[in-house]
Amino acid sequence: MKYLGALKNIARTYLLPYGLDIWSSEKKGRLHICYKTAAWLRGLIPSPFMRAPMPKPQQVEIDTIYRLLQQFRLSVIELKETRLAA
């Protein structure tokens, strides 16, 4: 892939400092859960839950993604609503 090196460089520069290692093998299984959680935190979908047998998002994931979205100055749902999910 022609742009893979550039993509990894961008990830190293902009994502790793925030704790987002998208190529981490232990996190790959939860990547879709994190995407859905981020969409929910932005208010784009009504719920972060996926169908069984997929696990629910962990509160630490919700808190981390919420904090990162705020740092990037993106609109998010109310903080109190995030406690209802996990």
Backbone as CSV, one residue per row, in Angstrom:
resi,resn,N_x,N_y,N_z,CA_x,CA_y,CA_z,C_x,C_y,C_z
1,MET,0.855,-1.183,0.000,0.000,0.000,0.000,0.894,1.237,0.000
2,LYS,0.671,2.093,-0.912,1.543,3.243,-1.137,1.610,4.191,0.054
3,TYR,0.507,4.404,0.734,0.449,5.409,1.779,0.543,4.848,3.199
4,LEU,0.818,3.548,3.340,0.838,2.934,4.663,1.898,3.559,5.568
5,GLY,3.078,3.830,5.035,4.139,4.462,5.833,3.725,5.834,6.338
6,ALA,3.106,6.621,5.481,2.652,7.950,5.871,1.544,7.859,6.913
7,LEU,0.650,6.893,6.735,-0.444,6.707,7.682,0.089,6.325,9.060
8,LYS,1.056,5.409,9.088,1.651,5.022,10.371,2.389,6.197,11.016
9,ASN,3.027,7.018,10.227,3.714,8.192,10.760,2.713,9.171,11.371
10,ILE,1.600,9.386,10.707,0.549,10.264,11.245,0.011,9.691,12.546
11,ALA,-0.226,8.389,12.571,-0.729,7.749,13.786,0.267,7.891,14.930
12,ARG,1.552,7.674,14.642,2.581,7.809,15.668,2.647,9.239,16.200
13,THR,2.505,10.196,15.320,2.635,11.593,15.706,1.406,12.119,16.432
14,TYR,0.210,11.769,15.951,-1.004,12.392,16.471,-1.856,11.511,17.373
15,LEU,-1.756,10.201,17.246,-2.612,9.320,18.040,-1.909,8.736,19.257
16,LEU,-0.665,8.305,19.101,0.030,7.687,20.228,0.170,8.599,21.442
17,PRO,0.438,9.894,21.264,0.525,10.745,22.453,-0.762,10.765,23.274
18,TYR,-1.873,10.427,22.679,-3.159,10.411,23.388,-3.546,8.999,23.832
19,GLY,-2.650,8.039,23.679,-2.929,6.679,24.102,-3.741,5.876,23.105
20,LEU,-3.754,6.316,21.857,-4.517,5.601,20.829,-3.577,4.809,19.938
21,ASP,-3.237,3.610,20.367,-2.398,2.731,19.555,-3.319,1.845,18.731
22,ILE,-3.657,2.292,17.531,-4.657,1.580,16.733,-4.133,0.281,16.148
23,TRP,-2.818,0.036,16.224,-2.269,-1.216,15.724,-1.939,-2.185,16.855
24,SER,-2.324,-1.861,18.062,-2.057,-2.732,19.203,-2.888,-4.006,19.081
25,SER,-2.224,-5.159,19.183,-2.924,-6.424,18.963,-3.999,-6.690,20.002
26,GLU,-3.781,-6.268,21.251,-4.803,-6.545,22.258,-6.024,-5.648,22.112
27,LYS,-5.917,-4.552,21.393,-7.049,-3.643,21.218,-7.800,-3.864,19.911
28,LYS,-7.243,-4.628,19.002,-7.893,-4.813,17.704,-9.275,-5.429,17.832
29,GLY,-9.461,-6.311,18.801,-10.752,-6.952,18.988,-11.825,-6.005,19.495
30,ARG,-11.424,-4.883,20.066,-12.371,-3.932,20.630,-12.493,-2.665,19.765
31,LEU,-11.838,-2.671,18.626,-11.819,-1.478,17.785,-13.216,-1.064,17.333
32,HIS,-14.043,-2.007,16.909,-15.395,-1.680,16.465,-16.226,-1.142,17.635
33,ILE,-16.015,-1.685,18.823,-16.707,-1.199,20.018,-16.328,0.261,20.271
34,CYS,-15.048,0.566,20.117,-14.597,1.949,20.328,-15.149,2.899,19.273
35,TYR,-15.216,2.451,18.025,-15.815,3.286,16.971,-17.269,3.608,17.303
36,LYS,-18.006,2.583,17.710,-19.420,2.782,18.011,-19.583,3.669,19.244
37,THR,-18.712,3.491,20.235,-18.744,4.323,21.435,-18.484,5.784,21.079
38,ALA,-17.520,6.013,20.210,-17.208,7.386,19.790,-18.390,8.011,19.048
39,ALA,-19.040,7.244,18.181,-20.209,7.763,17.462,-21.334,8.091,18.438
40,TRP,-21.513,7.252,19.453,-22.534,7.506,20.477,-22.190,8.754,21.285
41,LEU,-20.935,8.883,21.674,-20.517,10.061,22.449,-20.688,11.355,21.653
42,ARG,-20.565,11.275,20.360,-20.781,12.455,19.517,-22.256,12.752,19.334
43,GLY,-23.143,11.820,19.747,-24.580,12.018,19.593,-25.111,11.569,18.243
44,LEU,-24.331,10.786,17.524,-24.728,10.355,16.183,-25.621,9.121,16.189
45,ILE,-25.527,8.316,17.239,-26.362,7.119,17.382,-26.911,7.079,18.805
46,PRO,-28.036,6.398,19.037,-28.683,6.451,20.347,-28.061,5.564,21.423
47,SER,-27.242,4.582,21.058,-26.726,3.634,22.041,-25.346,3.117,21.627
48,PRO,-24.471,2.855,22.589,-23.151,2.303,22.259,-23.124,0.785,22.213
49,PHE,-24.248,0.143,22.485,-24.270,-1.306,22.608,-24.403,-1.992,21.255
50,MET,-23.758,-3.154,21.177,-23.830,-3.966,19.974,-24.556,-5.261,20.325
51,ARG,-24.954,-5.995,19.313,-25.654,-7.265,19.552,-24.719,-8.292,20.176
52,ALA,-25.322,-9.199,20.958,-24.560,-10.309,21.528,-24.009,-11.146,20.377
53,PRO,-22.851,-11.669,20.502,-22.033,-11.833,21.700,-21.003,-10.736,21.912
54,MET,-21.130,-9.611,21.226,-20.164,-8.522,21.391,-20.286,-7.941,22.795
55,PRO,-19.152,-7.656,23.439,-19.202,-7.110,24.793,-19.611,-5.646,24.805
56,LYS,-20.024,-5.182,25.973,-20.346,-3.769,26.158,-19.049,-2.972,26.264
57,PRO,-19.105,-1.676,25.982,-17.904,-0.859,26.171,-17.570,-0.772,27.656
58,GLN,-16.289,-0.765,27.955,-15.850,-0.615,29.336,-15.890,0.856,29.715
59,GLN,-16.139,1.137,30.992,-16.226,2.528,31.429,-14.920,3.279,31.166
60,VAL,-13.791,2.606,31.299,-12.506,3.254,31.036,-12.393,3.645,29.558
61,GLU,-12.932,2.830,28.656,-12.939,3.179,27.234,-13.826,4.391,26.983
62,ILE,-14.994,4.396,27.602,-15.929,5.519,27.442,-15.284,6.805,27.937
63,ASP,-14.679,6.745,29.117,-14.054,7.935,29.706,-12.896,8.444,28.864
64,THR,-12.073,7.521,28.372,-10.918,7.915,27.552,-11.356,8.543,26.235
65,ILE,-12.287,7.910,25.554,-12.762,8.448,24.274,-13.454,9.785,24.484
66,TYR,-14.231,9.907,25.550,-14.914,11.164,25.864,-13.888,12.296,26.054
67,ARG,-12.859,12.007,26.851,-11.816,13.009,27.127,-11.094,13.412,25.840
68,LEU,-10.780,12.433,24.996,-10.076,12.731,23.747,-10.935,13.546,22.790
69,LEU,-12.212,13.209,22.686,-13.104,13.984,21.816,-13.194,15.432,22.290
70,GLN,-13.232,15.615,23.612,-13.259,16.980,24.151,-11.957,17.713,23.860
71,GLN,-10.826,17.014,23.992,-9.530,17.643,23.707,-9.429,18.094,22.261
72,PHE,-10.061,17.335,21.372,-10.070,17.706,19.959,-11.174,18.707,19.632
73,ARG,-11.840,19.195,20.677,-12.884,20.213,20.576,-14.070,19.765,19.701
74,LEU,-14.431,18.509,19.832,-15.591,17.974,19.120,-16.786,17.965,20.079
75,SER,-17.963,18.155,19.546,-19.157,18.148,20.382,-19.437,16.730,20.876
76,VAL,-19.835,16.633,22.138,-20.124,15.345,22.761,-21.397,15.450,23.591
77,ILE,-21.959,14.288,23.964,-23.145,14.270,24.808,-22.764,14.704,26.224
78,GLU,-23.750,14.886,27.075,-23.502,15.290,28.463,-22.735,14.195,29.205
79,LEU,-21.855,14.607,30.092,-21.035,13.667,30.846,-21.879,12.695,31.662
80,LYS,-22.978,13.184,32.238,-23.820,12.313,33.075,-24.413,11.159,32.273
81,GLU,-24.629,11.346,30.986,-25.169,10.288,30.138,-24.171,9.146,29.910
82,THR,-22.887,9.435,30.056,-21.874,8.398,29.832,-21.833,7.385,30.954
83,ARG,-22.334,7.723,32.118,-22.339,6.797,33.247,-23.450,5.759,33.114
84,LEU,-24.401,6.007,32.271,-25.515,5.096,32.099,-25.168,3.910,31.219
85,ALA,-24.074,3.998,30.500,-23.781,3.016,29.469,-23.119,1.750,29.980
86,ALA,-22.094,1.893,30.765,-21.274,0.718,31.118,-21.868,-0.098,32.243
